[in-house]
Amino acid sequence: TLFLGEDTWYWERIRNTDVFYAYTVTLSAPSVSGADAIVRGDLVAAVYNSGPADDHHSQIYLNSTTSILDEDYWSGKSRLRFEGMVSPAEILNGENTLRVMMVNTIPEIYGPDYYFDWFEIEYNRLFQAEGNAIIFSHAASGAQKYQVSGFSNISGLSILDITNPLEPVRVLNPAVGGGQVTISITHDDPVTRTIAIDGSPPPPESGSISYYQPPDWVAMTPGAAHLFITHNDLLAATQSLADYRTAQSGLSAAVFDIQDLYNEFNYGIFHPIAIKNFLLYAFENWDIPPVYTLLVGDGHWNFHNDNSSYYGSGVQYIPPNLAWVDPWQGEVDTANLLANVVGDDPIADLFIARLPVENSGQIDAYRAKLTTYEAEHSPEAWENNHLFIADNLDDAGDFATLADNVISSYVISSSVAAPLRIYQDDYGCTNSSSPECAAVRHDITNTINITGALIVNYIGHASVSRWAHERVFTPAQFPDLDNASQLPLIISMDCLDGYWSGPPGYPGSSMIEEIVRMSNTGAIGAFSPTGLGVSSGHDILHQGLYEAFLDEGIWNLGRAAQYAKLQLYAAGSHPDLLHTYTIFGDPALEIRNPFRGFSASPVVSDKSTLIPGDIVTHTVTLTNTGSVSDSYRLEIHSGWVVTLPYTTTPSVSAGSILEIVKRLDMQARAEFDRAGRLLQEIWGSEDR
């Protein structure tokens, strides 16, 4: 990487040679004597050539346009650390200007492209206050006396030892007079002490200090299965979404304000690491650790709204978790790492997803879509349709063949799935403005609107706001969608269409976040990437998803996505996709499927106290309103959580109801040790 740490912003991009680029810093009270000052900083080259000559030539100047401080020649797409020394007399009290010139003396380079990152000046400074305050550090042992001049007002003098900033210590008994402050400190150990002196700290502004009531974290010890993390502005709508999930699925749910997580789990600092720290806390302290987590709220990587005229300044509800997981793009969002809290493997330990909404209305709209989608209903024909859209064949992959492989391995062999194909090669779509590509766009929209598809799969090239270079599906088509009664899940085996974390001005919202948060139409959810990838890795994920759906019967979105990532992890390749592939929408979503109508009642039988010899009758009614027969397993658990497994009738026909009556003559003996731990129990039972 060309970055040194979490700071991934450069100061300025340099696109011209033989001109000065100027950068300033204000210095105070420089000493005119003593050791030379040291000037250092970093330049980054984004271009290079394969020729034998050096690629780059730089010149650095300080407070001058003629006297070169440092001159370097270097090669490659690389970072340069420059450094030079100047006499104390050349350091100005006030603004100092560093000038950078990239010299065009190397013809092999095509198009200069450099970045100025940072610079610093290490200089001797007079020991005096600036702005009526000073912070200084000194390494010493024993008794030390410090005298600081330059104070204009000492009416509210405050002196603190902030060597440990979390435990500041007041320094007492200063000597004050003539604009000077003198303090005596004994260094018990030869350690560097840091002292802050403020002559007249201003009083806090009215309303700038208020009482903060944190959540009762101890009261949350019982835990919750589904967590919703959002911003204060979205709390009410998110709570309604959580209430719906509890009512619909029976999952215990809890909603958290992201600011509370910043305060409790990251020292009040705005950073998504607070989410990871909180989830780790929940795993370690809750009786029921979370299974699902939905991050509700849009955000972007331009945290300070830099150059807002270009990037825009959208909402910053839930920030992206930027990490170096994309081998080509570098730093992109990965929710996966926020949920990776146990062990050292790269697999998330709970099912995490994003819902990048811009306002409460979009949350309400998504909840309404969930309510319709997950409502009890008779099986519908469109639920068997699996639409596969494939890009043109090129050096990056034979996308139609990859789609056909998934179809032949899983869809064709299933009695509950039917493939639909829209392959660009079949249409001759090679130019976005051609009639052939217009036909592809028409057929995609019509298939979603009229025919309907349970899952829409796209395999090929993509970017933030388009599928394929020919733009066969883009947000420009979204207003034409009219599919409220047949919302698909989108699986995009491509690049970047889930790149939700860009600022609104550039690159703007991703097509996946837009289609998921559309009101009363669009998609019910998606499994899409925030970064780049290659087709061989995409294919492993794609095969894993369909194995989960049609072989393993896993129709829960979070569990199916996790199953696919486990297949990728087991393959030992393309680890970047573990981090970039993201669920958009509720990870607890139960995808419509022909087995979805299977239910048992009651789930829990008589819990009365029994003694050996008592006879218990369990009556269980199994109902299958799905479109295919489904098998089941009936288990009986005792109060000691002992399982008496057996299988009864192997299946229930589609559309039928089966009542099972099981009578158990129970005789049991249990042995316990003196501490009350169960040693063994012996059961006898008669199945009638």
Summary of the structure (lengths in Angstrom):
residues: 688
radius of gyration: 32.7
end to end distance: 69.2
largest distance: 103.2
contacts: 2145
relative contact order: 0.07
helix: 22%
strand: 33%
